[in-house]
């Protein structure tokens, strides 16, 4: 679901000396390069590509002070672009810290302006601008990669025959209709970025880089990131720990800090006739708009506007959504195969025709006897999900999960290459202020930086981890207690619904019990999620992680563990425990010696598992989508309504951009955590119990198509612009995905062997049915299977508290003597009444053998696929090697050209030296 080309950005490494003659180099460059292109390249007659990695949209209005001043993106002079916004209240007492902080900002070279809010005079906006000298200095210190030469692609020499074939194929493809999913780069040319080689920016070698306009050489996201880097290292008070913008935001000195959006995302003019007003408008039209729901994502534009970290999230989400297409197609095929073979299923026929088989009551007293044929509908529905193609689909999904992860590694490598992330490494992270405050008295030397830093003793760290692990265990016990409460609810209400006065509910008491239990379970899940977030936050802070990434990984692991157990615990109960330990009529197992454990429906437990997964999956996805978009929409609508009432609609429309952005919702405190968590939990639902619910990939696909546009709309229109940050991959989430893939193999093996009737049917077909010993297992071999899977119980042997209120005379005119139940047990008159039959042991052995064979087979296939699929595509590896070679050659040639030029100038001025090189 994405389309990506090459791009460039920066990476922070160690500091380097800064050249003082930047302006001289730049002036010389402006004199030697081609003239700067017109900056207002927004209309169709001027739609040509610029040569650096900033687009013409970032240059909109350059050189038009009046327009710039009214746009809200520049200082009052209309020339200095606003790179960052700080917000504070005049009534805030932290005045001295702000003054010191702002004085240090000016000393560092940042330019500053202050504006009062038009809607609240107590709010002050601090506008920050980084001039060229500051940007160049810190771009070199942060090792920001910038373009310096167009890419040259090396093509292998081909034979004439192959060349002719390729030419004919390309001509044939030209006759075919254009792919509707691709973005229209002719009408939206700003989506296409130039392919340029990049290198770490250096002021001493500035003449190597492609610079047409120094105001747009660094794009807006890079400028904001540089300013944020400066603010994070700025002191606000005397003391070694009194440093950084984050601490000022924590102690309330500043209320907010954010980069500006690039104007409005809406325009009166059509983008197809007048072009895009800015990058935000372009992103809205070709990405966040619902009209583009079927289009590929413009990942390069997303990365350029929001940074690599957010770009990687949408790249992963698009890749996951695209990989769901084959899984959804195969799952739908399995379901349709069940529909097509429904009338030929011998088991369903036997159940629907078994009017003379009377089943024992499924609860005490109030549940009546029932004919087996009454469960005809449930038997048919079960066949839709539990049919001959289910095992194939389970194997396919296990392999699919491996292929998805392996090919994502390859896709990530391509994106990392295109976005200059291959050689990027995270700089040494700063220590968290909370860690410094806690352990500031004890220090040791950092082996990397060589500077003293706070140190946490090993014993203290272990004790905190043990307490945190105990808290995790306690919360998991709370989840199990909640599931136990749901079990008690199901046991109690099945009798209540069986005695209900409405015939519809009375006749479908078990389905009504399951449906209401699932809905109640969903409500408990959502309530516990709120509690789990607070507990995970408390336990993570208790551990005192050293850096922000350690804190984020610890919090992520806890939240995933809590929510995964919370979401899937009841599903595990239904899949592997429901109806497995109930005993048999006359000797039922009971909770607290009172409540009889719930039994499966006469058609099996798979229908309960399908209902559980379907309802939970649909309700949770609907709720998540509402909370992701509906909540910010309502908050922003309320803010706009309040401003409209206080200032009028015309005054509100004239608010500057910084005021409009401040009225938007900030990105949540955990960054992309909620977005990733929702998709990872969905991935678990899609793979772990997919053998019981083949339509899960289809539901996930439909949700993700909506999810991409919802998230895009939220980022573009409802949230303040987040700071563009870098990342090489999706972090700890990849390890969690691999763990879910391994767990899915185990759970699907148990679902097929234990929950479904696949194994009992095979055993009957090959050992006990009409085709026993013939090596066949078709539908004709299943005649008599239903009768063979039911045991006989003598009603006289019922316990007094289990004895039904009716004697069953409504079936035959006389009281019933026997009823049937699902199990493999001997009849009441055998030498060992109600003992297990030989068929039970055959089925049990076959189930265990199937689990072992299935797991080993699938794991072997997974490891084979992982081995055969390299993490780095061969063509990408060759491109990287050749690019490294070409960059060295280009740098050598550029340096040689500079030296030759200096030599000619010296000769011209009459200054010559012996033994000059070259």
PEWORA-V902212 format. One record per pair of residues at least 24 apart in sequence whose C-alpha atoms are under 8 Angstrom apart, sorted by sequence separation. I is the first residue (numbers start at 1). J is the second residue. D is the distance in whole Angstrom. If there is no record, write none. Layout:
# PEWORA-V902212
i	j	d
I	J	D
I	J	D
This chain:
# PEWORA-V902212
i	j	d
110	134	7
351	375	7
352	376	5
490	514	7
639	663	7
761	785	7
794	818	5
795	819	7
109	134	6
280	305	8
351	376	6
793	818	6
794	819	7
108	134	8
279	305	7
533	559	7
579	605	7
792	818	7
793	819	5
490	517	7
532	559	7
578	605	7
636	663	7
792	819	6
793	820	6
348	376	7
351	379	7
489	517	7
636	664	6
792	820	5
793	821	7
636	665	7
791	820	5
792	821	7
532	562	7
575	605	7
635	665	8
790	820	6
791	821	5
91	122	7
348	379	6
486	517	7
532	563	8
574	605	7
575	606	7
790	821	5
791	822	6
90	122	5
348	380	6
790	822	5
791	823	6
89	122	5
90	123	6
529	562	8
632	665	7
789	822	6
790	823	6
791	824	6
792	825	8
89	123	5
90	124	7
529	563	6
574	608	7
575	609	6
789	823	6
790	824	7
791	825	6
792	826	8
793	827	7
794	828	6
88	123	6
89	124	6
224	259	6
348	383	8
486	521	7
574	609	6
789	824	6
791	826	7
792	827	5
793	828	6
87	123	7
88	124	5
791	827	7
792	828	7
87	124	6
88	125	7
529	566	8
75	113	7
87	125	5
342	380	7
345	383	8
528	566	8
571	609	7
86	125	6
87	126	6
85	125	7
86	126	5
85	126	6
86	127	7
342	383	7
525	566	6
571	612	7
85	127	5
86	128	8
342	384	7
482	524	8
525	567	6
571	613	7
84	127	6
85	128	6
83	127	8
84	128	5
150	194	8
151	195	6
8	53	7
82	127	6
83	128	6
84	129	7
150	195	6
151	196	5
338	383	6
339	384	6
7	53	7
82	128	6
83	129	5
150	196	4
151	197	6
338	384	4
82	129	5
83	130	7
149	196	5
150	197	6
337	384	8
338	385	7
81	129	6
148	196	7
149	197	5
336	384	8
338	386	8
80	129	6
147	196	6
148	197	6
149	198	7
335	384	6
338	387	6
521	570	8
147	197	6
148	198	6
334	384	8
335	385	6
80	131	8
147	198	4
148	199	7
334	385	7
75	127	8
146	198	5
147	199	7
337	389	8
667	719	6
688	740	7
145	198	6
146	199	6
665	718	6
666	719	6
667	720	7
680	733	8
687	740	8
688	741	8
145	199	5
146	200	6
624	678	8
664	718	6
665	719	5
666	720	5
667	721	8
683	737	8
687	741	7
144	199	8
145	200	4
146	201	6
334	389	6
664	719	5
665	720	6
667	722	7
688	743	7
689	744	7
144	200	5
145	201	6
334	390	7
664	720	6
684	740	6
688	744	4
143	200	5
144	201	6
475	532	8
676	733	8
680	737	7
687	744	6
688	745	7
691	748	6
143	201	6
662	720	7
689	747	7
690	748	7
334	393	7
661	720	6
688	747	6
689	748	6
692	751	7
140	200	7
148	208	6
149	209	7
661	721	8
684	744	8
688	748	6
691	751	7
692	752	8
140	201	5
148	209	4
149	210	7
691	752	7
139	201	6
140	202	5
147	209	6
148	210	5
331	393	7
689	751	7
139	202	8
140	203	7
146	209	7
147	210	6
330	393	7
692	756	8
136	201	8
617	682	8
136	202	8
137	203	8
136	203	7
471	539	7
617	685	8
327	397	7
468	539	5
468	540	8
613	685	8
327	400	7
468	542	7
468	543	7
464	542	7
465	543	6
464	543	5
614	693	8
763	842	7
613	693	7
763	843	6
323	404	7
618	699	8
629	710	7
132	214	7
461	543	7
610	692	6
614	696	8
621	703	7
625	707	7
628	710	8
629	711	8
632	714	8
636	718	7
132	215	8
221	304	7
609	692	7
610	693	6
628	711	8
760	843	6
763	846	7
188	272	7
221	305	6
320	404	7
609	693	8
759	843	7
187	272	6
219	304	8
220	305	8
221	306	7
625	710	8
629	714	6
633	718	7
221	307	7
472	558	8
476	562	7
479	565	7
483	569	7
606	692	7
628	714	8
632	718	6
139	226	7
188	275	7
475	562	7
479	566	6
483	570	6
632	719	8
759	846	7
135	223	7
138	226	7
759	847	6
319	408	7
476	565	7
480	569	7
472	562	8
476	566	8
479	569	7
135	226	7
510	601	7
316	408	8
53	146	8
130	223	7
754	847	7
53	147	7
514	608	7
518	612	6
522	616	6
753	847	5
52	147	6
753	848	8
515	611	7
519	615	8
130	227	7
511	608	8
514	611	8
515	612	8
518	615	7
519	616	8
522	619	8
753	850	7
514	612	8
518	616	7
522	620	8
753	851	7
749	850	8
750	851	6
749	851	5
183	286	8
492	595	7
491	595	7
491	596	7
746	851	8
749	854	6
491	597	6
749	855	7
191	298	7
193	300	8
488	595	8
491	598	6
490	598	7
191	300	8
435	544	6
746	855	6
191	301	6
434	544	7
435	545	7
745	855	6
22	133	7
308	419	8
435	546	6
183	295	6
181	294	6
182	295	6
183	296	7
432	545	8
745	858	7
180	294	8
181	295	4
182	296	6
432	546	6
745	859	8
180	295	7
181	296	6
183	298	8
431	546	6
432	547	5
431	547	5
432	548	6
430	547	6
431	548	7
556	673	7
560	677	7
564	681	7
19	137	8
429	547	6
430	548	8
18	137	6
429	548	8
18	140	7
16	140	7
17	141	8
15	140	8
16	141	6
15	141	5
105	231	8
14	141	7
15	142	7
13	141	7
14	142	7
367	495	6
10	139	8
12	141	7
13	142	6
14	143	8
105	234	7
366	495	6
12	142	4
13	143	6
104	234	7
365	495	8
366	496	8
368	498	8
11	142	6
12	143	5
104	235	7
363	494	7
364	495	7
367	498	5
10	142	7
11	143	5
12	144	7
104	236	8
363	495	6
366	498	6
367	499	7
10	143	6
11	144	5
57	190	8
101	234	7
366	499	6
10	144	3
11	145	7
56	190	8
101	235	6
9	144	6
10	145	4
55	190	7
100	235	8
101	236	4
9	145	5
10	146	7
100	236	5
101	237	8
8	145	7
9	146	6
83	220	7
99	236	8
100	237	7
8	146	6
98	236	7
8	147	7
97	236	5
49	189	7
53	193	7
83	223	6
84	224	6
97	237	6
48	189	8
49	190	7
53	194	7
83	224	5
47	189	7
52	194	7
51	194	7
84	227	7
49	193	8
50	194	8
83	227	7
84	228	8
49	194	8
606	755	6
605	755	7
606	756	6
604	755	8
605	756	8
604	756	7
604	757	8
98	253	7
59	215	8
97	253	7
59	216	6
52	210	6
58	216	7
94	252	8
95	253	7
51	210	7
52	211	7
94	253	5
52	212	8
92	252	8
93	253	8
51	212	8
58	219	7
92	253	7
54	216	6
58	220	7
54	217	7
53	217	8
54	218	7
52	217	7
54	219	5
88	253	7
89	254	8
53	219	7
88	254	5
89	255	7
87	254	6
88	255	5
86	254	7
87	255	5
88	256	7
86	255	8
87	256	5
86	256	6
87	257	6
86	257	5
85	257	6
86	258	7
84	257	7
85	258	5
84	258	6
85	259	6
576	750	8
37	212	7
84	259	5
85	260	7
576	751	8
36	212	5
83	259	6
84	260	7
575	751	7
35	212	7
36	213	6
83	260	7
29	207	6
34	212	8
82	260	8
576	754	7
3	182	8
33	212	8
553	732	7
576	755	7
26	206	7
575	755	6
22	203	6
25	206	7
26	207	8
22	204	8
25	207	7
30	212	8
19	203	6
22	206	8
18	203	7
19	204	6
7	193	7
18	204	8
247	433	7
5	192	8
6	193	7
7	194	8
73	260	8
5	193	7
6	194	7
7	195	7
6	195	6
7	196	8
73	262	7
6	196	8
8	198	7
10	200	7
73	263	7
72	263	8
71	263	7
241	433	8
241	436	8
585	793	7
586	797	6
10	222	8
585	797	8
586	798	5
587	799	8
9	222	7
585	798	6
586	799	5
586	802	8
60	277	8
60	278	7
57	276	8
602	821	8
57	277	7
58	278	7
386	606	8
602	822	7
57	278	5
58	279	7
382	603	7
57	279	6
198	420	8
382	604	8
379	603	5
382	606	7
360	585	8
378	603	6
382	607	6
381	607	7
375	602	7
375	603	7
44	273	7
378	607	7
43	273	8
44	274	6
372	602	7
43	274	5
44	275	6
42	274	7
43	275	5
364	596	8
42	275	5
363	596	7
42	276	6
42	277	7
363	598	8
362	598	8
362	599	6
359	602	8
145	420	8
401	687	8
398	687	7
397	687	6
3	296	6
4	297	8
7	300	7
397	690	8
1	295	7
2	296	4
3	297	6
4	298	7
5	299	8
6	300	7
1	296	5
2	297	4
3	298	6
4	299	5
5	300	6
1	297	6
2	298	7
3	299	6
4	300	6
394	690	7
2	299	6
394	691	5
393	691	7
391	691	7
390	691	6
393	694	8
426	727	8
390	694	8
424	728	8
385	691	8
386	692	7
421	727	8
422	728	8
385	692	6
421	728	6
385	693	6
385	694	7
416	728	7
2	315	6
1	315	8
1	317	8
2	318	6
1	318	4
2	319	7
412	729	7
1	319	6
1	321	6
1	322	5
405	737	8
405	738	8
402	741	7
401	741	6
398	741	7
398	744	7
398	745	6
394	748	6
313	672	8
335	694	7
334	694	7
335	695	7
391	752	7
310	672	8
332	694	7
313	676	8
331	694	5
332	695	6
331	695	6
331	696	8
331	697	7
332	698	7
328	695	7
331	698	7
328	696	8
328	697	5
329	698	7
327	697	6
328	698	4
386	756	7
388	758	8
327	698	8
386	757	8
387	758	8
386	758	8
324	697	6
325	698	8
328	701	7
324	698	8
324	700	8
325	701	7
324	701	6
321	701	6
321	704	6
321	705	7
317	704	8
318	708	8
317	708	7
263	657	7
314	708	8
261	657	7
260	657	7
260	658	6
261	661	7
260	661	7
6	415	8
8	418	7
9	419	7
10	420	8
4	415	7
6	417	8
7	418	6
8	419	5
9	420	7
6	418	4
7	419	5
8	420	6
13	425	8
293	705	7
5	418	6
6	419	6
7	420	7
11	424	6
12	425	8
13	426	8
293	706	8
11	425	7
12	426	7
13	427	6
310	724	8
316	730	8
11	426	8
12	427	6
306	721	7
309	724	8
310	725	8
312	727	8
293	709	7
306	722	7
307	723	8
308	724	7
309	725	6
306	723	7
307	724	4
308	725	6
309	726	5
312	729	7
313	730	7
306	724	5
307	725	5
308	726	5
309	727	5
312	730	7
290	709	7
305	724	7
306	725	8
307	726	6
308	727	6
309	728	8
289	709	7
308	728	8
309	729	8
288	709	5
287	709	7
288	710	7
288	711	8
288	712	5
289	713	7
287	712	7
288	713	5
288	716	7
284	713	7
284	716	7
283	716	7
346	779	6
350	783	8
345	779	7
346	780	7
350	784	8
344	779	7
347	782	7
351	786	7
369	804	8
280	716	7
346	782	6
347	783	8
350	786	7
365	801	7
368	804	6
346	783	6
364	801	7
365	802	6
367	804	7
368	805	7
369	806	8
347	785	7
364	802	4
365	803	6
366	804	6
368	806	7
347	786	6
363	802	8
364	803	7
365	804	4
366	805	6
369	808	6
364	804	6
365	805	5
368	808	8
361	804	7
265	716	8
265	717	7
413	871	8
414	872	8
261	720	7
360	819	5
399	858	7
413	872	6
260	720	8
261	721	6
359	819	5
360	820	6
398	858	7
402	862	6
406	866	6
410	870	8
260	721	6
358	819	5
359	820	5
360	821	6
410	871	5
258	720	7
259	721	6
357	819	8
358	820	6
359	821	6
399	861	7
403	865	7
407	869	8
409	871	6
410	872	5
414	876	7
258	721	7
259	722	7
357	820	7
395	858	7
399	862	6
402	865	7
403	866	8
406	869	7
409	872	8
410	873	6
417	880	8
258	722	7
259	723	7
398	862	8
402	866	7
406	870	8
407	871	8
258	723	7
406	871	7
225	723	7
224	723	7
225	724	6
224	724	8
225	725	7
221	723	8
222	724	7
221	724	6
119	643	7
119	647	8
125	658	8
118	655	7
118	659	8
117	659	7
85	658	7
73	656	8
72	656	5
73	657	6
71	656	7
72	657	5
73	658	8
70	656	8
71	657	7
72	658	7
208	891	8
197	883	8
208	894	7
197	887	7
11	726	8
